[in-house]
């Protein structure tokens, strides 16, 4: 996206569709508003001022509905720009820790540009894409954005987490969200047994429970023995942990949220 900003003199009225964006974005500055307009499906920190000022738009939508917006051409994508792991010996790259809506974007866009990043974990599930599918591939080695939610947990979050953990029975399947509360809850589940995971996202709080066999997914009727998610946000410890870890399945968010009614084709 920073390279796009350098092309602002020749690019006009380009719409950029995204969910969560991380880091400083040159392209969102006021001087680029005639060239680029961000149409965000989730208002993350870097674009909040732009949305408030009217230089960017926000579409309120369920995360699980976004893939259908791509496949139905409600949001008609010309180009998908995705970050992937280096190809394996069979020529397959992985969408890594962000399969969520990226899978549908690649499947529906007229062309796909892949940023090949050695720091991107190779994850199992829906994120495998052969190099032949990419219009262009660009190599760029850079660390992934990190978030340490557990380090931000305070007394209030711990109190809430303890109450919630007491409501969870052994053998339950967990769905976690973004922020400090989910990690606070997970920290109080170490004496539980045979928990499962079918969730939109993962953070570092899951690691200890998997290593202690508290989370083993043995009781799940759908995807038993696998922790199912669509994306992960955490520290490098989490990214290293899910790298080539076959106990995790990173799936299209439409399937994660609606596994029974899910279809890959437009309704």
N, C-alpha and C positions, 0 to 999 in steps of 0.2 A: 504493500500500500504506500510505503514511502517512495518507492520507485515510480508509482503512478503520479504522485504529486509533482515529480520532476517533468512529467509530460503534460502539465496543465495547459501549456500554450497551444497544444494541438488537440487536446481532448476537451469537449464541451458537453454539458448536459448528460454526464455519465452517472447512472444510478448505482449505488453500492448497497447491496442487501446483506445483512448480517444478523447474528444474534450477539453473543457476548464478545466484546472487543477488549483487549488488554494492552496496557502500555501507552506511551505518548504517540499520538497520531498527527503527523504533519498535515495530512490531507483534510483534517477537520477544521483547520484554521480559516478565518473569514476570507482571506485572500483567494481561496480556492473554490468559493461557493458557486461561481459561474461554470466551473468545470466538473465538480463532483457534488453529488447530493446523497447523503447516507439515509437510507430507509431502513430503520432499525426495527427488529422484531423483539428486541430486549434492550432496555436503556441501561447500558453499563456505564461506569464512571467516566471514561474518556469522552463520551458524546453528550453527557447530560446538559452541559452549557449550550451546546449547539442546538439541541432539541428545544430548550427553554427560549433560545433566541430566534427560533424558526428557521435555522439553517440546516436542520435535519428533522426527519419525521419519525414517528413511532407508530407501529401497527400493533394494537393490543390483540394478541392471539395466543391460543394454547400452543405450547411447544410441540405437542404431538400432532397438531394440524399443519405445521409448516411443510413437511414433506409433501402432503397432498396439495398445498398451494403451488409447489413446484411441478408436480406431475400433472396437475390439471391446467397448468399454464396461467393460473391466476396471478402468479409471479413468474413471468416468462424469462428464463435466464439465458443470456447469450454466452457468458463465460463463468465457469466455476474456478475459483482460485483456492486451492487447498494445500495444506501442509501434510507431508507424508514421510514415512520412514524410507530409508534406502531400499532398493529392490532386493529380494532374496534370490537364490540361485535359479528359481523358476521364473523370475521376472515380475514378481508381485510385490507391490508396495502396500503399506498399511496406513489407513487414516489415523492410526494411533489413538490418542486419548480424546479425539473429537470426531466420533462417527455420527452422532445425533442427527443433524439435518444435512451434513456434508455428503452422506451416501446418496440421498435423493438429488442433491445439487449436481453431483457428478453424473448421475444416471440421466438427467434431463437437460443439462446445459448443452449448447451447441459445440462448445469446446471447453477443455479443461487444462488449466495451467497448474503444474505441481511444483511446489517448493519442497525439494528433497532435503530433509534435515536429519543428520545423524543423531541428533538429540531426541528425535521423536521415537517413542517406543513402538515396537511392533506388537500390535494387539490382535487377538483372535476374534472372529465373528464376521460382521457385515462389512468390515473396513478394507478387505483385500481388493486391490485394483491392479490389473496388469499394466505394465508400462506402455503397451500398445494403445491403451485407452487415452493416454495423455497427448494433448496437442503439442505442448512444450513442457520440458522439465528444466528447472533451475536449481542448482546446488547452492545451499546456504546453511552453514553450520552455526546455529545460535541456540542459546539455552531457552527452554520453554518458560513462559510466565509462571511464577509460583505464588501460591497462597498457603499460609499456615494458619488455618482456622483454630486448631487446638491451642496455639500459643496466645490466642485472643480470648480464650474462655475465662470468664471471671466468676465471682461468687454467685451472681444471679443465674448465669447460664448453668452452673453446676447444680444449683438447686432445682431448676427446671428439668435438667437432664436426669437427675435422680428420680424425680416424680414420674417422668415418662418411662424410664427404664423399669420401674416397679409395675407398670401396666402391661409389660411385654411378657408373654408366656414363652416357655421353652418350645422350640420347634416352629416359632413364628417366622414369617418372611418380612424383611424390612425394606422400606422405601425411604431414602434419605434425601434431604434438600441441601441447598447451599447455605453456608454460614456456620456460626459457632455452635448453635443448638444441636445439630446432628452429631457433631463430634463429642459434645458434652454427654449426650445420651449414650453413644457408643462406649464411652469410658466407664459407664456403670453396668455394662453387660458382660463382664468378664466371668461371672459365675453362671451365666446362662448356658444352655446346651442346644446344639443342633439347630442353630439359626440359619435362615436363608436370606439371600439378597436378590431383589428384583427392583431396580431403582433407576431413576433418571441419571443420577450422578454419584460419583465416589469421591471421597477425600481421605486424608491420611488416617483418620480414626478407624478405618476398617482393618488396617494391617495387623494390629495386635490380635484382633479377634479371629482372623483367618489363621494366623500362626499358632494360636492356642487351640484350634479346632472348635472354637465356639461357633464360628460361621463355617459350616461345611456343606450346606444346601442339600443334605441327604433326605429331608422330608418334603422337598418341593415336588409338585406333580408336573410342573412345566419347567424344563431345563434343570432337572435334578443334577446335583454335584457341580453346578456352575453358578458363579455370581454374575448376574446379568445387569448391564448398565449401558448407557449410551455415550457418556463422557466422564472425564475425570479432571478435577482441579485440585491441586495440592502442591506438595514440595517434590524435589527431585527424588526423595525416598519413595514416594508413591509411584512416580513415573518409572523408576527402576524396578519397582515391585511388580507392576503389571506387564513389564516388557517380556514378551514371549512366555507369559504365564497362562497356560491353557485352562486354568480354573476360572478365568474371567472371560466372558463373552461381551464384546462391545457391539451393540445392535442399533439399527435404525430406531430413532426415538418413537416413531409411529407404532412400531411393534412393541417396544418396551411398555408404552402406556396403554395400548389396546391390542394385546396379543390374540384375542379371539376374532375381532372384526377386521384386523389388519389386512390390507391388500397392497401390493406394490404397483398396481395399475389404477388409473383414475376411476372413481366411482361413476 
